[in-house]
């Protein structure tokens, strides 16, 4: 690789000390690099990065931050086919391939084309209200439908390929990718899924039922979620978020259609660390 762009979470590298060291090292090795100016990193209603400023021949985006920064970068770069190398400046990082004390070694591997690409499936969601499309977008981690601030409980109908699967009453439901299975879905009792699997995970959030369980479906399936009315005096029932970005207000009888996206996120893999080893290190306990 010879041409790079850098995307930095300024909250985690506020004075760009680490970022500038990477830029200097890339240029020292006679490679090309641009540092992208970020927009407001706390406002998910806008892109974190203006992808229009990225040259079309860019071979790799080096993203400095945590998993949230990488997920946002995946959204910003969607459709550009630019692989992402994550540098972990946070705490728990499943997507960040490189710790900051191994940056130079990782860059050397990139310069020598010593790496692999890992494709991660994304999901696409579209929201319809009164028969009209009001929002659509993609997610690398998950699409979450949850109760609004004024709602104590919501009721949703889950359909797979237009067949009713279940009705959930509770705090909401998560539709997760394999990548997102180690995120919010896991904390709600969902399974851990290998990231190269081709499935979608439907996980209820605090369901008011002893029998509500996570359901795993094929990536070829199509999921439909319909909001049911739970309070007679309330029109605004729920909100939907795509990878934690802006909240879309949902009303009774609104429908969210979810399917596998045609786009994928490409992650650069340099280390030979297996997914299960990462699991043991990040959320498990390593053996003696």
N, C-alpha and C positions, 0 to 999 in steps of 0.2 A: 504494500500500500504506500502511496506517495502523497495523497491529498486528503486532508482532514478538516473537520470543523469541530469546534469546542462549544458545548452548551453547559453552562455552570449555574447551579443554584446559588445565588449570591448570598442567601442566608447562611449557607454552610461554608462558603469561601468568600466572605464579605470583602476582603481587601485583595482578592484574586491572587493570593500568594502562591497557592498550589497551581492554579490555572496558568499563571504566567511562567512558572517553571516548566510546565508541559509545552507551552508555546515555544519557549526558548530552546528546549531540547529537540523538538520537531524541526525547527529551523536550523539548528546546529547540524542536524543530519541531512540537510539539503532537501527537506520535504516541505510541502506547502500546507499552510494552516490558517484558518480564519477563526476569530473569536466572535461569536454572535452576541449582540446586545440582547439582554432579556427584557421582557415586559414585566409587569407586576406579578411576581411569583406567588403571591397570596390570593390572586384573583383568577379563579378557574373559569370565569366566563370568557376570558380571552386566551389566546395561545401564549404559552410560556416563551416561545421563540418564533420569530418571523421566518418561516422556512423559505420564503421567496428570496431571501438574501443568501441562501446556500447555493454555491455554484453547482451546475448540473453534473459535473464530473467528480464531485466529492465521493470518496471511496469509503469513508467511515466517519461517524459522528461519535465523538468521545464525550460522554455525559457524566458530569461530576455532581454527585449528590447522593440521595438515597433511592430506594425503589420508587417512591412517588415521583421524583424528578425523571426517572427513566420512563415510567408509564406516561407522564405528560409529554416527554420527548417523542415517544412512539406515536402519540396522537398527532403532534405537530408535524412529524415527518411522514405521516401516513400517505402512501401512494408514491413516495419518492425512491423506494427500494434502496435506502441507505442503511447499511448495517450499523448497529449501535454497540459500543463498548462502554459498559458502566463502570465508573470508578466510585467506590463506596466512601462517602464522607459522612454517612449517617451511622446508625447503630446496627439494626438487623437488616441485612441486604441479601435477598434471594436472587435478584436480577443483576446486581452489581457484581461483575466478574472479578474486578481487581480491587484490592485494598491499596490505600494510598502509599504505603511503604514498598509496593511492588510496581509502581507506575513505570519506571524507566525500563525495567525488564520486559514489561508488557509491550511498551512502545517498540523495543528492539524486535520483538516477535512480529509485530505488525509490519515493520519495515522489511523484514525478511519473508513476509507472507507465510509465517508459521502460525496459522490459526484455523479454526473451523467456524462455520456459520450454522446457527441453530434457528430453525423457523418456529415461531410461536403463533398459534392460531389466535385470531381475534373474532369477536362477535359484533354483529350489526343489529342495532335496535331502531325501530321506527314507532313513533307514538301517534295515535289517531284519536282525535276528540270530535265527537259528533260527525264522524265520517270524513273528517278533514285531517290531513297530515300536518302536525304541528312541530315535529322535531324528528331528526334522525342523526345517528352518529355511530361510531365504533368504540369498542373497548377492548383493551388487552387483558384487564383483570376481571372486571365484573360490571354488570348493570344491576343496580339495587333499587327496588321499589319499597319504600318505607313510609310509615305514618308521618303526616305533617305535624307541625308543632302544636296544633290545636286538637289533634285526634288522639284518643286514647287507644284505639284499636282499629285496624283496617281488615277488610275481607277481600280476598282475591281469588279468582278462578284461574286454575292453571290448565292449559290445553297443550297437548303435543300432537302435531299433525291433525289439528281440529278435533281431537278426541279429549273429552274431559278427563283429567288425571286426578285432580283433587281440588278442594276448596280450603284455603288457609285463612284462619282468623288469628291475628296476632300483630306483631310489629312490622311484618312485611315479608319480602322474599328476595333472595339473591340468585341471579343467574350468572354463573361463574365459568370462566375458561379453566383449562388445566393450570395455566400460569397463576390465575387468581385463586386456585384451590388452597393455597397456603396463606391467604389473606383473611378477609372478613368472613368468608364462607367457613374457613376452618374454626374460627372463634365461635361460630354459631353451630358447631357440631358437624360440619361437612367433612367429607373425606379428603385425604391428601391424594392428588392425582399426578402421575408423571407428566411433566410439561410437554412431552412429545405425543401424548395421547390425543385422540380426535373425539372429544366428548364435550358436553356441556353439563354443568351441575346445577340442580335446582335445590336450593337450601332455604327452608323457612326460618324466619327470625322470630324467636320467642313465641312459637305457636301455642294457641290455647287448646291444645289437644295432646293426649298422651301418645297418639299413634302417628302424628305427622313426622315424616322422615325425609331425609335428603333423597332425591331421585337423580340418577345419572342417565343421560340420554346420548344418542349418537350425534356427532356434529352434522350429520345429514338431516336431522330432524328439525322441525320448525316449532318454536314455542310461542304460545300466545297467552298473555296475562290480561285479564279483564278486571277492572276495579268495580267492586260491588258496594252498594250503599250500606254503611254501618250505623249512621246516626241520622235521624230524620231532619234534624236542624242544621246539618252540615253539608255543604256542597263540595268544599275542598277536602278531599279524602286523604290524598297521599302525595308523595313527591318521588321522582325518578332521578337517579344520578348515574352518569356514565363514567366510570373510573374516578368518581369523586368530583367530577366537574360540576358545572352549574346545575342547580336543582330545577327540574321541570315540574310544574304544578299539575297534578292529576285530579280529575273529577270522576264522579260516578259514571260508569259505563265507558270510560276511556280504555283504550286497548294499546298494549305494547307488544309488538311482534318482534321476535328475536330469532336470529339464525346465524350460521357461521358467515363471517365476512369473507369476501373475495381477497381482501388484503391480509398480509401477514407481517409480523414484526420479525426482523432478522437481528439476532443477537450474536455478537462476536464471542467465541469461546477460545481462550488461550490455554487455560489450565485443563488438566485431565480429571479434575475433581468430579466425581459422579453426583447425581442428584441426591442419592441416599446419603452420601457422605456430607453433603451440604445440609440435609435435614438433621443429621445427628449433631452437626456442629452448631447450627443456628437455633433449633428448637428442641433438640433432644439432648441426650447425655452421651458423650463419647466414652467408648470402652477403655479399659486399662491397656 
